[in-house]
């Protein structure tokens, strides 16, 4: 799944640096499911007292699943979304993404969420091909 890059943004990239806000806007319009999910998690995190907010609901279709995988598998996209929303993202399977406060990255709860044990315990046969 590719980003829908405008001719203007492509020209900017060809001539030098790209403004991150322009890149995030491209991600928002190209990967709306992923962007909206991460925005929702960031809002939940900010409005509550929990150490993280996570999604456990599978995407409605493979199109949305692809958007989420694309957003989280790209260092540039993932990093830009983390900076834009002020969160640290963690990802376990084809839809379980969590937003942590940036200072929680590497802390006990984050380490537990991203551990080998958590990854194994979060598996099930229906996720085998996701």
N, C-alpha and C positions, 0 to 999 in steps of 0.2 A: 504494500500500500504506500503510495507516494503522496507527498504533500502537493497541494495545488498552489504552486508558486506563481505569483503575478509577474508579468514582464518587468515591472518596476523593481520588484525585490530581486529578481534575477540580475538585472542591470547593476543594482547596488552591490550584490555579491561579487559580480565580475570586476567591479571597480574598487573593491576594498571591503571594509567591515560592514556588517549588517547590524542595524539597531535591534536589540533584543525584543523590544516591544513590537516591532514589525514581524519578527519571527514568531513570537507568541500569537499574534493575530492570525498568521498563516496556519499555525497549528490549530487554533480555535475553529477556523472555518474548514480546515481539511479533516480534522479528527474531532468532530463535535461531541461524540459520545465520550471519548477519553477526556477531553477538556472539561466537559460538564461534570463528569464523575469526580475528577480530581478537585474541581471547584467546590462541589458539594462536600467532599471529605474535608477540605480545608475550612469551609464554613462550620461544619460540625465540630471540628477540632477547636477552632477559635471560640465557639459559643459554649463549649462544655469544659469540664474539668478532667476528662479522661486523658490518659497519656497518649492515646492515638485514636483515630477514627478509621474504620476499615469497611470495605465493601465485601459482602459475601453473596451477593445476588449475581448469578450469571447474566451476561449480556443477552439482549433479546434475540440476537441473530449472530451469525458468523461475521457479518460486516462490522458490527460493533465490537465483537471480540478482536477482530483484526486491528481496529483502531487502537484499542487498549494495548495490544501487544506491540504495535508500531511505536506508540508513544513511550512505552516503558523500556523498549529494547534499544532505543536510540539515546546515546549519551547526551547529544545536543538537545533533543526534545525534552527528555526527562529533566536535565539540569535546568533548562529554561523554565519549565513548569514549576520546579521546586523553588527557584528564585522568585518567579512571578507570584506564586501563592504563599511564599514564606514557610514552606514545609520541607520535610525530608520524606521521600517516598520509599516504601518497601513493597516488594512484590513476591507473592508465593506461588500462584498458579495462574491459570488463564483469566482469572477475574478478581482474585483476592489481592487488592492493592490497599495499602494503608498509608495514611498521612500522619507523620509524627512532627512534633515541634522540632525545629532544627537542633536545639541544644540536647534533645533526647537521642540524637543519632549516636550510636555506639554505647548508649546507656543500657542498663539491665533489661528493660522492657523491649527496647529495639533489638538488642542482641538475642533475646528469647524469641521474638517474632521472626527474625532472620536466621535462626539456627538450623542446623541440619535436622535436628529432632522435629522442630516445628514444620519443616518442609515435608518430612516423611509423614507426620501425623495429619497433614492437610491434604493428603492424596486420597483419591478414590477412583474406582474403575471408570466412572463417567468422564473424568478429566484426562484419561489416557491420551486421547487424540486432540486435545484442545491446543 
